[in-house]
Amino acid sequence: MSDQPDAAPAAARDYSKTLFLPKTEFPMRAGLPARERLLLERWAQIGLYERIREAAKGRPRFVLHDGPPYANGNIHIGHALNKILKDVIVRSQGALGNDADYVPGWDCHGLPIEWKIEEQYRAKGKNKDEVPVLEFRQQCRAFAADWLNVQRDEFKRLGVTGDWDRPYSTMAYPAEGRIAAELMKFAASGQLYRGSKPVMWSVVEKTALAEAEVEYEEHVSDTVFVAFPVVRKSDSRLAPFMSIDTPAKVAPSPDPLLKGASVVIWTTTPWTIPGNRAVAYSKKISYGVYEVTAAPEENWAKVGSTYVLADSLAETVFKAAKVESFERLGSFSLDDVAWLEHPLHDFDSGYGFPVPMLDGEHVTDEAGTGFVHTAPGHGREDFEVWMANGRRLSERGIETRIPYTVDADGALTKEAPGFTGKRVFNDKGDKGDANKAVIEALRVAKTLVAKGVLRHQYPHSWRSKKPVIFRNTPQWFIAMDRPVDSLGNRTLRETALHAIEQTQWVPPQGKNRINGMVSGRPDWVVSRQRAWGVPITVFVHRDTGEVLRDEAVNARISEAFAAEGADAWFRDDATARFLAPEHDPAQYEKVTDVLDVWFDSGSTHAFVLDDPQAFPGLAGIRRAVDGGSDRVMYLEGSDQHRGWFQSSLLESCGTRGHAPYDVVLTHGFVLDPKGEKMSKSKGNVVAPQTVIKESGADILRLWVAASDYSDDLRIGPEIVKTFAETYRKLRNSLRWMLGSLAHRVPGDDVPFQKMPELERLILHRLAQLDGEIREAYATYDTKRIVALLNGFMTGDLSAFYFDVRKDALYCDPISSVTRRAALQVIDEAFRRVTIWLAPVLAFTAEEAWLDRTPSEAGSVHLQTLPETPADWRDDALAARWQKIRRVRRVVTGALEIERAAKRIGASLEAAPVVYVSDPDLLGALDGVDFAEVCITSAITIRDGEGPADAFRLDEVKGVAVVPERAEGRKCARSWRVTETVGDDADYPDVTPRDAQALREWDAANPAAA
């Protein structure tokens, strides 16, 4: 039968004008880079942040306290991940009905900025130390302020909404005053003390570093096996001396095995040998005495040499020493050991002191020799085992003072006799000559057993990227294990561990990570030997060494800082100004070290959350951990378990007895598509500025929200393209809804009970999604949000519901219940999906919302998640339609083959026969216009298996489809093929349904008709 209608006057009519086709100015091509800038300008004009604050008054408060980025350069992709994720969570918490606030902040003190200013000086041939400190600090302040403004604009361009006009910065005068006040609380409670401990020291930057400022990179170290000759108690000269570890009342029996024997250690830091003061062993390890029986003549380990080694490591040691054969003489016992001789004893008389053997829990036989060279000035465990044995060592006449063998420049001092001036690392961080000099001295002293090199992970400063050293130096510390009255006689460590238990960690494994770090961390070193920062505002009595504790002095310091900034401390009159009249300035030393910047950022809660003058909208937060309903979240990368999360925890616990947060959320790092770290040298860096310029910020936002942030994220050009395609599909769904809703008459609703099943099915899905999306946003599961909405909008809506309903929406009469109900449901769906999407696609959701609801001051970001009627939920209906859609899949599959073979064009040319042998599926089709569902002009449902050559899908058992062409004429308006075309004489080339639609359209548009 011909597809062309019979010739008639009406055939010339343009029926497209009578169709309710989508109409919208919402463009298919987003043009996000330009459109987003316009929306940012609009948000600024309407004061969106302030409007959100006003609308949220009285609601439960949710505050995402911003971890301050460092103000020293353009933002990178990691910054974009962090800030976008924060914005998604803040916006979603607002949509959930909370007063969700965000005050952005910046970290402005510290070495990276100071280093930049020094670089400028060096380029001009100037010496930083010759510049007045106040002038230098002003230049640092100006540098930080410039980058703060640059970063602020870059963060705003990501679509992040917050109090950008009143951000916090650690260099603001009131902030510096509060940071100093927080430090003085530790001094007042006795938790702050000055001590001498080995700390990680940057030779390049000439300052102590915190653990959070150190990263481990590959490094090649010199290694040495060194012999410490045994001095026996049975030696008549040493009879009065007893064992350090097992004092004896009588002289021990001589141990012939130890005559001429040496205990062997292994170290990757030969330069620390001059600082050696002990050798550690373990009672859990089996040791033996070994004799070299064959070795090359030029060997350092000579034939006849006797060494004490862990039995499990002896073979490895002798292999490294190129020993050809050896013999175990017997087991090693400490009974006849008085002490050891320093391996440099015969090199310089300055090493004539005894070297005791100490039991150490840290000693293992996993590598080395089973003994550990102990230089208490160059390692944390070395220091701890030395201090633990201090009293017993003193009682036996052994000097326990820890020497200062390395200075701030990485040069060995006069307390390393014979090596003064030798450098561990030079000013550029390159290996110096200290290792070579010490190894040569060991060779001369005939205590070198073997040497080599080791490629391993070694601590580096994350700023200069240069290796660091452990160096004994006077520093200011906050004690972790000192009972504090204000903490209920608990220690800071105990208080912090309790607070960790009270905090929600997302993902949960973050709790174990920080718990382990706090459990094992040393005292917090808070001093830095630099100029740009908040000073350690304490005075020390010159005679007693006591820290001055005076509330009046502290108050004067805080007030001066709040008004003038921390520069007040560096003025010439500072000591007299703050101490007089109560104290004699001549009796006190003003500390000139500055605070670790982690203390700065760890104190930000004190002035961002607790200060009513600085941020009145945030002050007085009653955290959930204290029994209130308000919640404070900290959100940063996983490295901040040893950084900001921990410093904030310790600072707040030390001054307030609890954590500053209720929830801590951690995200991973950004890697390239291969999972490799980004670097300019590799050419795999993805700059957020580039992505925004080419694709728009919403593409970045979609990538962030859709990714599993609990793990490392990957990004590259192809990944960006993938998300751009996902975005395109979501945008087209919004666009189609907007176009269709152009024909919706406000208030022209269909009662829920009279809606067709298909509309009630979509309402059911909206009700179902409402609960799932609320839960996902409440648990910060952004990837589930994207998956749910993407699945619904592209699967349930675009690929199914919109496809099925296009015919009714475009062609049905104005009065059609189906058409009106469909528009009503689309309106409900549009409102919900736009609000649901708004935290993720902040720009696109706003654009769509304003297209549908134009308003001078309106915004989707002022909306909360709409309540959903309970009667929309219909699980039985959904179960039935799940079966209907399964059968539809088989029909669709059969028609795709027909189209590919060009036996049909559109699906409306088909009238398939569907065989259903599954009674459950057959029953589900009862009463359903299955031709409408399958978008065919007709369809026949039959009970049975169907012919053998029918189309089937393995995953849908009991359904077979035989494609057939529809019979009849093609409707000139709707393109349906049916024998009813022409039944209405007034409209001879269309179906009766289309004739009625035309009749109503003509009545409503008499001029056009």
N, C-alpha and C positions, 0 to 999 in steps of 0.2 A: 504494500500500500504506500502511496506517495506521502512524503513528509510534509508536502506543501498544502496549505488550506485551499479550499475552492476559491476561485476568483469571485470577489464580491467587493462592493464599495468600501466595506469596513476593513478590508485587508490592507488598505493603504495607511491605516491609522498607526501612529507611533505609540505602541502600548507601553514603552519604557517610561513614558511620562506618568503613567498611571500606577507604576510600581512603587512600593515603599522601600526604595533602595537606601542604603546607608548614606547619610549626609553628615560630614564633620569637617572642621578645619584642623583637626588634630592630624598632623602629617604622618604619612607612612615612614618617610625618612626622618629620623629624629633630629639630625643636626645638633646633637647634644653639646658639642664644644661651645657653640654660640648661644644656644637656648638656655644652657645652665647659667651662663653669666647673667642673662636677663633675669632669671629667677633669683639669683643671689642679690641683684640690685633691688628686686621687689621685696625680698625678705628684709633687707636693710631699711627700705622705705616704710614698710608697715610695722617695723619693730617686732619681728616674729618672736625673737627670744623673750622679749618682755611680755608679749601677748600670751605665750605659752605659760610663763610664770603666773600671770594674772589668772588665767583659766584654771590653773592647777591648785590654787590656794585652798588650803583646808584638806587636801588629800594626804594619804600616807606618803612620807618622803623617801625618795630613793636618790642617793647622791653618788655619782661616779666621780671619785676624787682622782684628778688627773695626775698621773706620774709625769713629772716634768721632763720633757726632752731637753737636750742641751742646745743652747742658742749659739751655734758656731758654724752653720752651713745650711745649704738647701736641704729640704727633706728628701729622704730616700723611700724606697718601696716598703721598707719595714715600718717607717713612720706612717705611711698611708694605711697599711694593714691595721696598725694599732689605733689610729684615730678614727678610721671608718668603723671598726668593730665597736669602739666606744660609742660612736654616734648611733649605730644600729641599736645597741642595747639601751641607751638613754631614750631614744625615740620610742622604742617598743615598750619600755616601762611607763612612759607617758601614755601611750595608747592603752595600756592595761589599767589605767586609772590612777596612776601614782603621780606625785609631784616630783618629776625626775629632773634633776638639775645637773649642770655640768659647767664648771669653771675651769677653763684651760690655764695651764701654768708652764713656767720655764725654770730650768736650772741654769743659773747665770755665773756662778763662781767657779773657780777651780783651774786646774792645770791646762786643759786644752786651750782656753781663751788666753791665759797668761803666756802660753807657749807661742801663740800666734803673734802677740804683741812683741815678744822677744825676737821672733823671726824678723819682724819689721825693723827692730833695732839693729839686728845683725846685718841686715841688708844695707843699712845706712852707716855701718861701722861704729855703732854706739854700743855701750855696755849697759845692760839693764841695771846693774848694781850701782851705777853712777847716777841714775835717774831718781829723783825724790820719790819716795814710796807713794805719796798721795797723788802725784802726777801720774805715776804708773797705774795706780788703781783707777783713776779717772779714764785713762785710755782703755783699760779693760772693760769698764762700765759702758763706755760708748760703743765698743765693739759688740758687746752682748746685746745692747739695745737695738743696734742696726739689724742684727740677725733675728732677733725676736720679732721685729716687724715683718721681715721677709717671710719667716716661717708662719706667722699669723695669717698672712695672705694666702700662703700655699695650703694651710690647713682649712681655711674657709672655702677655698676652691674645691675641696673634696666634698663639700656639702655638709660639713660638721657645724651644727648649731650649738652655741654656747655663749657665755658672757664674754665675748671677744673685746668689748670695750673696757672691761675691768678684769683682765686676767691677773693671775698672781705671778710674781717672779721672786726668786730667792734674794735678788739684789735690791728689791724695794726697801726703802728705809724701815717701815714698820716690820717687814719680814725679817730684816737683819736684827732688829731689836728683839723679836720673838725667838729667833734662833739662839741668840746669845742668852736669853732668859732660860731657854730649855737646857742649855749647857750648864748654866749656873745652878739649875735644880739638881743635876747630877753631882755637882761639886758640893752642894749643901747637904745632900743625903749621904755623902761619903763614897759614892760609887766611882767618882773621877779620881784618878791618881796618876802621878808621874812615876814611871818605872823604866827599867832598862831591859829590853827583850829583843830577840831577833825579829825583825820585821822585813817584809819584802820591800826592797829599796830599788828605785830606778836611778841608775847612775846617770842616764841621759837627762832625766827631769829633775834629779837631785831632790827627791822627796820620798817619804814613805808611801806605800800603797796599801789599800785595803784589798781583801780577797776579791771583792767584786770588781776591782780595777785590773785584775790579772786574768789573762787567758793563756791557754797552753798551746804552743806551736812547736813544730818540729825544729830540733836543734841538734847540732853535733857537738858532743862533749868529749873532752879527754878523760880517760879512765886510768886508774892505777890500782894495783894490788900492792899493799905496803906492809912491811914486817915491823911489829912492835916487840922488841926483845923482852923476854920474861925475866923479871927480877924475883928470885926465889926467897921465901922466908928462911929457908935452911942456910942461906948464905950467912956466915957468922957475923958479918957486918950489920945484918938486918934483923937479928934475933929480937930486939925490942919491939919491932913492928909486927902488928897482927893483920890478918886479912881484913879488907874493907867490909866484906860481906859476911864473913863468918869468924868473928873474933875468937881467938883461941887463948886458953889459959897457959898452955905449954907450947914450947917450940915444936913445930911440925916435923914429921919424918921427912927426910930429903926424898924428892921424887926424881930419880935419875933420868926419866924421860924428858924432863923440862930443862936439863942442862943444855944451855946454848939454844933453846927453842925460842921461837917467836910466834906470837899471835898475828894472823894476817887479816887485814881489812881490805875492803874494796870501796872506792868512791869515784863519783863522776865529777867531783869538784876538788881537784888537787890543791887549789889555792887556799882551801880551808884547813889544810894540814897544819900550818903554823898556829891555828886556833884550836887544835885538838887538845882536849884536857882529860879524855877518858875513852875507854872502849866498852861498848855494851854487848852483852851476851844474853842468852835465854836459857833458863833452867829446863826448858822443854826440848832443847835440841841436843842431840848426841854429837859430841866432839871427839876427834882423835888427834894423836900426835903422829905426824908423817915425816919420813926422811926421804930426801931426793937421792935415788940410787944411780941415775944416769941422766945426763943433760949435756948439751953442747958446751964447749969450754967457754965460749963468749957469753953464756947465759948469765942473767942476774941471779936466778935461782940455781945455786951451785950444788954439785954433788956433795952430800954430807949435810946440807942445810936441813934444819928440822923446823917444821911449821905446824901450828895448831889450826885445824880447820873443821868445819861441820862435816861429818862423815858423808852426808848426802851431796856435798858440793866439792869434795876433794878432787875428784877426777876432772871436773870442769875447770877448777882453778889451775891444776897442773897442766892441763891442755893449753890454757891461756898463757902460762909461763913457759911453754915449750919444753916441759920436762918429759924426758923419754920414758922413765920408769920411776916408781916410788914405792915405799913400803910403809904400811901402818905399824907403828911401834907399840901402840897401846892407846887406851882411853885417856882423855884429858880430865884432870881434876884441878879444882881451884885451891885445894888444901895447902899446896906449897907455893902459891902465888902471892907475893907481897903486893906487887904492882907491875906495870910495864914501863919500859923505857921509851921515851918519845923517839920516833924514827929519825928526828933531826938532832938527836942528842950529840952525835959526833960531828955535826955540821956547824953548830953554833952553841956556845955555852948557855945561851939564853933559853935553851930547851932542856935544861938539866933537872926539871921538876918531875916528880913521879906521876904516872898515868894510871889511875885506878881502873879496875874492871867493875862495871855496874850491871845489875840485872835490869833488863828493859823489856816491857811488854811488847814494844814495837819491833823487836828483833825476830826475824823469821829466817828460814833456810830456803826461801823461794829463789833467791839470787844472791850473788856475791860470795861471801865466805862463811856466813853464819855469825859473824861479828860485825858491829856497826861502829865505825869511826865517829866519835862524838865531839863536835865542836859546838859548845853551848851558845856561842855567839852567832851561829850560822844555821840554826834549824830549830823548828818548834819542838820536836820530840827530843832533840839533843838538850835543849834548854830545860824541858820538863824533867827529864831523868836526872840531870845535873842538880836542879833545884830540889828535887825530892830527896836527894842524898846529901844535901848541903851540910846539915848538922853533923852527920856521921863523918863526913870528910873533914870538917873543921876539927872535930875531936881528935883526929889522927894527924893533925898538923898539916893538912893539905890546903893550899890556897884555893878558895872558892870564888874569888872575884873573876867575873867574866871579862876577858880582855877585849879591847876595841882594836881589832887587827885590820879593819878596813875602814877607810874614811868615806865621806860623802861622794868623792870623785871616783870611788872604786879602786883606790890605791891602797896597797898594804902600808901599815903604819909602823912606827918604831916598836910596837908591841908584837910585831912579826919579825924578830931579829934576822938580819941577813936578806930581807926582801923589801925593805922600806922603799916606797915609790913604785914598785911593780904594780901594774894595773890589771885588774880582773877584766873589766871592759873599759874601753875608752869613751870619750864624750859622745861619740857617734853610736855607741852600743856595740862596737865590734870587739872581738876577742883581743885581750891585751896580752902582756908577756908574763903574767904571774904564774900561770900553769906551767909554762916552759921552765921558769926559774925554779919552782918548787920540785918539779920532776927531776931536774938536773941535780938539785941538792940531795934528793933521796938517793940518786945513783951514787953520788960522791960518798954519802953516808952508808952505802951498801945495805940500804933497807928497801930498795925498790925490787919487787918480785916480778912484776910484769906491768905493761902499759898497753893502752889501746884507745879506740874511739868508739863512741856509742851514739847512734842516731835515735833520739827519743823525744818525747813531749816535755817541754821545758817552759816554766812560767815566763811570760812576756807582759809588758805593759800594754794594755789594750789601746792606749793612746799613741805612744811612740812606736809600738810594735817591736820594741827592742827587749832583749832579755834582762831580767832583774836578778838581784842577788838577795840572799838572806843576810841581814847585817844587824849586829847588836848596836843599838843606839837609844839614847833616852827619848821617850815618847810619852804622850798622854794617853791613858787607857781608861775605858769604862769596864769595871770588873763584872764578870759574868757570874762568879760564884761567891760573892760577898753578901752575907745576909743583910737586909736593909730594913730598918724600922718602918719606914713608910710603906713597905711592901708586905707588912705583916711578918717581918723577920724571914721572909723568903728571899732567895737570890733572884737576880735578873733572869738567869737561865730557867729556873723553876717557874717563874712568872710567865715567861715567854712560851714555854712548853705547854703550860695550862691554857694560855690564850690561843695557841694553835688548835687545841682540841675544841675550843668554843667557836671556831671560825668555819664557815663553809668554803670548801676548796673545789674549784671547777677547773679542770677535771679532778676527781678525788685523789689521784696519785700525787697531786701537788702537796698534799698534806704530809705524805711520807718524805717527800724530798726536803721540804723546809724543816721538818722535825729532825731529820738526820743532820742537817747542817747546823741547826741551833744546838743540838745535843753535843756535837763535837767541836764547835767553834772555840777559838781562844778568846781572851779578852779583846774587846773592841778598841783598836788603835784609832784614835780620832784626831791626831795631830798631823799637820803637814807643814813642811818647811818651805812655804811659799808666801806670796804677798797678796794674791787676789782671792779673798775669801772673808768669811766672818772669823775674827780672831777668837782664840781661846781666852775668854775674858775672865781670867783669874790672876790673882796676885799671890806670890809665894814669899813667905818670910825668909829673909836672907840667912838667918842664923839657924832656925829650926826646920826649914824646908816645908813647913805646914802651909796648906792652902788657906787663904783668908776666907772665912765664912761670915759675911755681914750683909744682912738683908738691905740695909740702907745703901751700902755701896752698890749692891746688885741693882737696886731700883734706879740709882743714878745712871748706871751704865745703860740699862734698858731704855730709859727715857731719852738719853742722849742719842742712842742709835736710832730710835724711832723718829727723832727729829732731824738728825744730821747724817744718819747712816753709820756703818761700821768704821768709816774713816776717822771718826772721833777717837778711836783707840790708838790710832797711829800718829796723832798730833803730839807735839813735844810736851804739852802740858797735861797729857792724859793721866799720868800717875797721880799727880797732885790734885787734879780736878776731881778724880773719882774717890781718892782715899781721904783727903782732908775734909773736915777737921778731925775726924775720929782717929785717924791713923797717921803715923809718920811715914811719908813717902820714901824716905831714905832707907827704911827698914825692909822695904818690899821690892821684889823683882816683878816687873810686868812681863807676862808671857807674850812672846811675839809670834809663836806658831799660829797658823790658821786651822780652822776646822776642816776635817774631811768633808768633801761635798756630799757624801752619803748621809752625814749627820744633817746637813742643810735640808736635803730632800726628805730625809726621815722625819724632820720636824714640821713639814708643811701642814700636816693636819692641825697643828697648834694654832696657825693663823688663818687657814682656809676654812676649817670646820668649826673652830671654837671661838673665833674672834668676832664679836658682834659689830665692831666698828669697821673691820676690813670687809667682811662679807655678811651683812645682816640677814640675807636670805638663807644662809647655810648655818649660821651660828646656833649653838644649842642643840645639835643633833642628839636625839636619844636613840642610841644604837640598839639594835635587837639584842646584842650580846649583854647589854645592861638592863634588859627587860622592856625596852621601848619597842615601838613598831617601826621606827625609821631604820633604813638600811644604808650602809656605806659600802660601796664596792671599790676595790682596787683592781685594775686590769692592766697587765703588762706582759711582756715576753717571758718565756720560761727562765731566762737568765736572771730574772729579778728575784728568784728565790734566794739567791746569795747577794742581791743588790737591794733595790728599793723596798720590796716586800719585807725583807729582813731588817733593814735599818729602821724602817717605820715601826715595825713590831717592837724592836728593842728600845727605840726612843720612847714610844708610847707606854710600853710596859714599865720602863724605868722611871717614868715621871707620873704615870696615872694608874699603873697596875693592870692595864688591859690593852688589847690590840686596838688600833685606830679604825679597824675595818670589821665588817660582818661577813663579807663575801670577797674572796680573792679568785679572780679568773685569769688563767694563763693561756697564752697562745704561743705557737711555734715561730720559727724563723722562715724567711722567704728564700727559697732556692731557685735555681734555674730549672728548666724542664727535665734535665738529667739528674736532678737532685744534688747538684754541686753548688757550693757557695759562690755568690756573685762577686766578681771583681772586674775592675776596668781592664786589667791586663788580659783577662780571658775574653773580654768583649761580650760578656753575658749579662750585663747589668740592664735591668728594666727600670727606667725612671718613671715615676708616677706622672711627672709633668708631660712626658712624651705620650703616655697612654691617654691622658686627659685631652691633650691637644688634638690627637688623632681620632679618638673614639668617644671621649667623654668620661666624666667622673662616675656616672652611674654604672658603667661597665666595670670599673674598679670595685665599686661597692657591691655589685653582684658577685664578682669573683671572691671578695672577702667573705660575704655572707654564705655563699654556697660551699665554701671550702671547710674541711675539717680543721678548724683552728687549733685543736688540741695537739695536732702533729705539725710538722713543718709543711709549709705550703709551697707550691711550685707555680712559676709564672714565666711566660715567654710569648713571643708573637703569636704562635699557633694557639696557645691557651687563651690569649686575649680574643682571638678570632672566634673560638668556640663559645665564649661567653657573649660575644657580640651577637652571635646567631641565636643563642638562647634569649637574649634580650629582645631581639627583633621579633621573635614569636610572641613573647609576652606583650610587647608593645602593640603588635597587630591585633591581639585579642582585645586589648583596651580600646583600640581604635574602632574595631568592628562594633563593640558594644556602644561606644559613643555615637557612631553613625546610626545604629539602629534606634537608639534612644531619642534621636532627633524627632521621631514620629510618636513618641509617647506623650499622651495627654495627661497632665498631672491630675491625680485623683481618679483616673479611669481604671479602677482596680476591679479585679475579679475575686470574689470571696474564695478563701482557701479551699473550702469543700467543693467548689465548682471547677477548680482548676483541673486540666488534664493531668494524667499520671506523670507524663514526662516532666512537666513543670514542678510537680510535687517531688519528683525524684531529685531535681536540681536543688530545690529548697532543702531536701534531706541532706544532700551533700554539703550545702552551706552550713547547716546545723552541725554536721559531723566535723567539718573543718574548723568551725568556731572553737570547739573544745580542744581539738588537736593543736591549733595555732596558739591559743591562749597558753596551753601547757608548754609548747615549744618556746614561746617568748619568755614565759616565766622561768624556764630552766636554761635560758640563754643558748638554746639549740638552734642557731641561725641556719645551719645547713638543712635542717628538717623543714624550716619555714620555706626555704627556696624549693626544696623537693616537693613539698605539699602543694604549693601554689603553682609551680611549673607543671606538675602532673594534672592538677585540676584545670588550669587555664588552657593548656595545650591538648590534654587528653579528654577530660570530661566536657569541656566547653567547645573549643575550636574544632576538634576532630570528631566530636559526636553531637552534642546538643545544638551548636550553631548550625552544623551541617544539616541536621534533621529539620530544624525550624526555619531555615532560610526560605523555604517555599511558603510556609504560612506567614512569615513576617513580611515577605515581599509581595505576595499575591493575594492573601486572604482579604475579604471585605473589611472595611473599617470596623464593622460591628462584631467581627469574629471573636468569640471567646478565646479561642486558641491564640490568636495574634495578640490580643490584649493581655492575656495571662503571660505569654512569652515575654512581652515588653516589661511587664511588672516584675517578672523573675530576673530578667537581665538587669533591670534597675537595682534590684536587691543585690545581685551578684557584683555589679560594678561597684556599688558603694562599699561592699565588704572587701573585695579583692584590692581595691585602691587603698583603703585604710590598712589592710594587712600588708600590702607591699610597701607602704610609705616609709617605714624605717629602713628598708633596703634600698629601694629605688626612690630616693628622696626627691630628686628633680622630676622624674617621669611621673610619679604619682601625683605630685603637685600640679604638673602641667595638665594631666588628665582630669584631675579634680576641678581645676579652674575652668576647663572647657565645658564640663558638665554643670558646674555650680559657680558661674562667674560672680565675683564679689570683690569689692575694692580692698577689703581687709580679710578676706577668707583664706583659709589654708587647710589642706588635709592634715597638716601636722598639729592642728588644734583639736582634732577629733580623737575620741576614744573608741575602742572596739565596740561596735554596735551589739546590743543584746539580741539574742536570737530566740524567737518563740519556740516553746518546748514542743508544740504539736507539729513543727516542721520535721522533726525526727521520726522516721518511719523505717525501721530496719527490715520489716517484712516486705515493704515495697522495694527497697533497695536490693534485697535478695532476689526478688522476682526479676527486676531489671538487669541484674547481673547475668541471669540465665538468658534473657532476651538478647543482651549484647553479645553473649557467647555465640548464639545462633547467627546473629548479624555478622560476626566475623567471618563465618563460612561463606555467607552470601557475598560479602565484600570481596573476599578472596577469589571467588568464582568470577565476579564481574571484572576484576583487575586483569584476569587472563583474557577475557573477552575483549577488553579495550586494547590490551597489548597486541592481540591478534587482529585488531581493527574490524572485529565483527560487530561491535557497537561503538558509539562515540561516548555520549554521556550515559550515566546510569539510568536516566529516565527513559531511555530507549529499550530497557529490559523489563521483562516480566517473568522472572525465574520461578521454577518449581522447587519448593523446599521440602525434602523428605526428612521427617523427624521420627526416629524409632525410640528415642529416650522419652518415656512418658512424663518425666519431670520437666524436661525442656518443652515438650509439646503443650503441657498444661500451662506453662508460663506465657505462651503465645496467645492464649485464649483471650479474645476481646481486644487485642492490640491491632492497630492499623500497621501491620508489619511492612507494607509497601512504603508507607510514609517513613518508617524507621530506617528502612534500607535505601530510601530515596530512589525508588523505582516507580514506574507508572502503574504496575500491578504486580501481584505476587500470589502464588498458590501454595498453601500449606497442606501436606499430605502425611498421613501416618504410615510409616514404613521405612525400610532400609534404603530404597531407591536403587536405580540401575547401577550396574558395576562401574560404568564409565562416568558416573556423576562425580562432581568435585567434592573432596573431603579434606578436612584438616585433622592431623593426628591428635592435636591437643583438644579437639572438640568431638568426642565420640557421640555416635548416634545421630549425626546430621549430614545430609548429602544434598547437593544443589545441582540442578540441571538448568543451565542458562537458556532462556527463551527470549525472543524479541517481543516487545509489546505490540499489540494489535490495535489499529485505529488510526486516527489522525493526530497530528502534533498540534497542540494548542499554541496559537500565535502569541499568547501572553506568558503562559507559564511553562511552555515546552513539554508539558505532559503529553504522552501518547495514549489516547483513549478513544473508545468508540462513542463516547458521549459528546465529543466536540461537535458543536452545531445544534445541540438539543434546544438551546435558547435561540429563537428565531431573531431576536433583536441583536444578538451578538453571535453570528453563525460560525466564526472561526476560533471560538474559545470554548472551554468547558463550562458547565453550569456554574461551578464555583467562581470562575473568573468572570462570568457574565454578571453574577450578583455583585462582585467586587467593582466591576465597571459601572454598574447601575448606581451603587452608593457613591462612587468617586465622582461620577458625572453630576449627581445631585448636589454634592458638596462643592463642586467646582463648575458651576454652570457656564461661566465664561470660557473656560478651557474646553469644555465638552462641545 
